[in-house]
Amino acid sequence: MQSAGDDERRAGIPPRVIAWFAEHARDLPWRRPGFSAWGTLVSEIMLQQTPVARVIPRLEQWLARWPSPDALAGDSPAEAVRAWDRLGYPRRALALHAAAVAISERHGGIVPDDVDALLALPGIGDYTARAVAAFAYGKPVPVVDVNTRRVLARAVAGQGEAGPARTRADLAAMQHLLPSDPADARAFNAGAMELGQTVCVARSPRCEACPIADLCAWRAAGYPEYEGPSAPRQARFEGSDRQVRGLIMRELRHSDTPVPAEVVESLWPDAVQRERALAGLLADGLAIGSPDTGFTLPGSVL
């Protein structure tokens, strides 16, 4: 049963995180005044599974070329995938292009501010929809990423790890702490992520630098070992299908004409794995073509 002391401790977390974030937030493009909702959408999709340092230069190039949804919608999916370059998981580029087309057609080229409207866009999931609503438009909705989940697991639940994602429960936990004031809600959403990314890290958390260390349930319990189910871990990249897909995509991005089947065959010695990777790219719409015509990016002319 939750005690009055627990309520008081939890109530102290948001103002501490907000004050800490105001002083320690990194200067990132998407946090600067006047950054567009379109830029926020692009940045959030790029930041999925890609480090900040790699995203910033690509984001700047992307927004210089396509400063609005209409601009991207007017270009081909092939150009979006080509410009994505080596950010990884290029399906995100196709999703972003499809979202731009939908925004252009359904919303007059303006990124919607409503979570449900954002979720209705192709390729936009719950996290991205909430992040755009909260950070671009100041909507007081909970936003939960892997870093936020870790902070909540430790500070609130007293567990060293967050375990597998549980979207409904995770959002409810964040909603319970979220301030009602929109500006404070936005700062707490961003601050909790920042805290998890820079201080309350997965390994060797820097508790001495944490603004809520004396409120943390995990610390108060003596840092007990986590005994629950583990979150799934990504498989090793070297030798994986992801590596083979990346090699094929690099060849397609760098060619203005269809890549012959024999060139694709030369990229990886294991024929079974190579064909599986190529079939996956074709099924995902990241490549089009056949052994007879050669292979190219979507939207290109065979």
NORBEL-V710717 format. One record per backbone hydrogen bond with DSSP energy under -1.0 kcal/mol. NH is the residue of the N-H (numbers start at 1). CO is the residue of the C=O. E is the energy in kcal/mol with one decimal. If there is no record, write none. Layout:
NH;CO;E
NH;CO;E
//
This chain:
7;3;-2.0
8;4;-2.2
9;5;-2.5
10;6;-2.7
11;7;-2.2
12;8;-1.1
13;10;-1.2
16;12;-1.2
17;13;-2.4
18;14;-2.8
19;15;-2.1
20;16;-2.4
21;17;-2.7
22;18;-2.1
23;19;-1.0
24;20;-2.5
25;21;-2.0
28;26;-1.3
31;28;-2.0
32;29;-1.5
35;32;-1.8
40;36;-2.1
41;37;-2.4
42;38;-2.6
43;39;-2.7
44;40;-2.5
45;41;-1.9
46;42;-2.4
47;43;-2.4
50;47;-1.1
55;51;-1.5
56;52;-2.2
59;55;-3.2
60;56;-2.2
61;57;-2.0
62;58;-2.6
63;59;-2.7
64;60;-1.6
65;61;-1.8
66;62;-3.4
72;68;-1.7
73;69;-3.0
74;70;-1.6
75;72;-1.7
80;76;-1.5
81;77;-2.4
82;78;-2.5
83;79;-2.5
84;80;-1.4
87;84;-1.6
92;89;-2.3
93;90;-1.2
94;90;-1.3
95;91;-2.5
96;92;-2.5
97;93;-2.2
98;94;-2.6
99;95;-2.4
100;96;-2.3
101;97;-2.2
102;98;-2.2
103;99;-2.7
104;100;-2.4
105;101;-2.4
106;102;-3.2
107;103;-1.7
109;103;-2.2
110;107;-1.6
118;114;-2.5
119;115;-2.6
120;116;-1.3
121;118;-1.5
124;121;-1.6
129;125;-2.5
130;126;-2.1
131;127;-2.7
132;128;-2.5
133;129;-2.1
134;130;-2.7
135;131;-3.0
136;132;-1.9
139;133;-2.6
141;139;-2.2
149;145;-2.5
150;146;-1.5
151;147;-1.9
152;148;-2.7
153;149;-2.5
154;150;-2.2
155;151;-2.9
156;152;-1.8
157;152;-1.9
159;153;-2.9
170;166;-3.3
171;167;-2.6
172;168;-2.0
173;169;-2.2
174;170;-2.0
175;171;-2.8
176;172;-1.9
178;174;-1.4
185;181;-2.8
186;182;-2.5
187;183;-2.2
188;184;-2.6
189;185;-2.5
190;186;-2.3
191;187;-2.8
192;188;-2.6
193;189;-1.4
194;190;-2.4
195;191;-2.7
196;192;-2.0
197;193;-1.9
198;194;-2.2
199;195;-2.3
200;195;-3.0
201;199;-1.8
206;199;-2.4
207;205;-1.4
209;206;-1.9
210;207;-1.3
213;210;-1.1
215;212;-1.6
217;155;-1.6
218;154;-1.8
220;216;-2.2
221;217;-1.4
222;219;-1.6
223;218;-2.5
240;237;-2.4
244;240;-1.6
245;241;-3.0
246;242;-2.3
247;243;-2.0
248;244;-2.2
249;245;-2.8
250;246;-2.3
251;247;-1.6
252;248;-2.2
253;249;-2.7
254;250;-1.7
259;295;-3.4
264;260;-1.7
265;261;-2.4
266;262;-1.1
267;264;-1.4
274;270;-2.7
275;271;-2.7
276;272;-1.9
277;273;-2.4
278;274;-2.5
279;275;-2.6
280;276;-1.9
281;277;-2.0
282;278;-2.3
283;279;-2.4
284;280;-2.0
286;281;-2.1
287;281;-1.2
288;296;-2.4
290;294;-1.3
294;290;-2.7
295;259;-2.4
296;288;-2.3
300;297;-1.7
//
